[in-house]
Amino acid sequence: MNNFFGRILEKTKKQLIRNLDLLSGFAALLLVITFCPNSISNDLAKEMYGIGVTIQSIIFSVYFAALAIMISSGDDKFISFLEERGRYTRLIQNFRITLAILLSALVYSLVMYTVTAIFLSVNKLQQSEWFLGFFAFLSVYSLIAIFFASDDVINYALYRSEFLEGEVEEGNNEQDV
């Protein structure tokens, strides 16, 4: 599993730094760290983490289903068509990275929700703003990455249309012969 994330990061370091989703995540982190007090109420933090768990759980399940449909819907000719242009590997790689980011955000939200509930049960009323800042980073990063992955799905559909047009032209050319 560690090798999985290592390969993803190694191949995409330059892309990650240039991407709007990562930069937006860092902007969210900076906003929380800059404008929040040094400690955050655990009641507030628990509510925020709970909202994150709810939103990310829904998005994760829908995203995973969409990924499964996309992967299973392509026939061999279509996948070869995409791969000739370097598109299929890029699409799948983008989905893989986004899935890892979304899963990380969901797991972090679940862990912090649980930790904060435990803090409250032992009357610890505050936590560092860094915990909420990292939550904001992961949440914003994953949500914007999902937006871009949705654009990839639209491109996939456009590629499918392009492929089908080529198939129709090939069929017409064979009939002319």
N, C-alpha and C positions, 0 to 999 in steps of 0.2 A: 504494500500500500504506500509506503514511504517513497519507493521508487516511482510510483505512479505520479505523485505530486512533484517529485524532483524532475521528472521528464517534462511535465507540463510547464513548470517554471523555467526550466533551462531553455526550452524551445521558444518561449514567449516573453522573455524578460523585456525586450525592447517594446513589444506590443503592450504589455501591462503598464509600462511607464507612460506611454503615449495615449492610452485610452481614457476617454472621458469618464467611464464608470469608476475607474480607480481614483482619478483625480477628484471626482465628486465625493467619493467615500472619504478621502482625506480632508476635503473641505468640511464635511459633516463632523468629522473628528475635531478639527480645529475650532469649529463653531461651538461645539459642546465644551471643549476645554477652555476656550476663551471666555464664554459668556455664562457658564454655570459656576456656582460657588465651588470651593474645594471639596465639599462633601454634598452628596445628594441624599434626600430623604429616601429611605428604603421603601416606603409606601409608594412614592412616585416611581421609583425605579422598577418596582415589581409590576406596576401597571404598564409601564413602557415595555418591559420584557414580555409581558402577557400579550400585548398587542402584536409585538414582533412574532411571537410563536404562532399566533392565529393567522396572521397574514402570510408568513413564510410557509406554514404547513399547507395552506390552500394552494399557494403558488407552486410549491415543490411538487405536490401531487399532480396538478394540471401540467406542469412543465415536463415531468417524467413521463406522463401519458403521451404528450405531444411528441417527445423524443422517440418513444417506442413506436408510435404510428409512423413518424417520418422515416425511421430506419427500416421498418418492415414494409413500407409502401413502395420502395424503389425496386424495380426489377433489375436484372443484371445488365441489360443494355443501357438503362438509364444511369445506373451507377458508373458504368464504363464511360458514358458520355460526359458525366460530371468530372470524373477523374482525369480524363484527357485534358481538361482545362484547369485541373488542380482545385476544383471547387468542392468535391465531396469530402476530401480529407480536411480541408479548411472548415467546412460546415460542421463536421463531426467534432473536430478539435475545439471549435468555439462552444459547441454544446457541452462537451466534456468539462471545459474550464468553468463555464457558467454553472453547471450542475455542482461542481466542487465548491464554488463560491456560495451558492445557495444553501447547500448542505451545511457548510461551515457556519453560516449565519443562523440557520435553524438550530443547530446543536448548541452554539454559543448562547442563543436566546433561552433555550431550555435549561441549560446549566445555570445561567445567571438568574433565571426565574426561581429555580430550586434553591440556589444559594441565598438569594434575597429572602425567600420565604423562611429559610432556616435562621437567617440573621434576625428577622422580625420575631421569630418564636423565642429567641433568647434575648429579646429587647435591645438588640443592636439597631439603632434607628437611622444610621447614616452609612454611606459607602462612598468611596472615591469617585470623583467625576470621570476618571479614566475608564472605569468599567462601562459606564453609560456612553462615553465617547467611543470606545471600541465597538460597542453595540451599534451606535449610529453609523460608524464606518462600514461595518459588515452589512448592515441593513440597506444603506443607500447604495453601496457597491453592488450588492446582489440584485436590488430592484432595477437599477439602470442596466446591469448586465442582462437581465431578463428582457428588458426593452429591446436591446440590441439583438438578442437571440431571436426575439419575435420578428425582427427585420430579416434575420437569416431564414426563418421559415417562409416569409413572403418571397424572398429570393429563390428559395427552393421551389416554390410553386411556379415562379416565373421561369426557372430553368426547366421545369417539367413541361411547361407550355412550349418553350423553345425546342426541347427535345421532340415533342409530339409533332411540331411543325416540320421538323427534319424528317421524321418517320413518314409523314404524309407525302412530303416531296419525294422521298426515296420510293415510296409505293407508286406514285404517279410516273416516275422515271422508269420503273420496271414495267409498268403497263404500256408505256410508249414503245418499248423495245420489242 
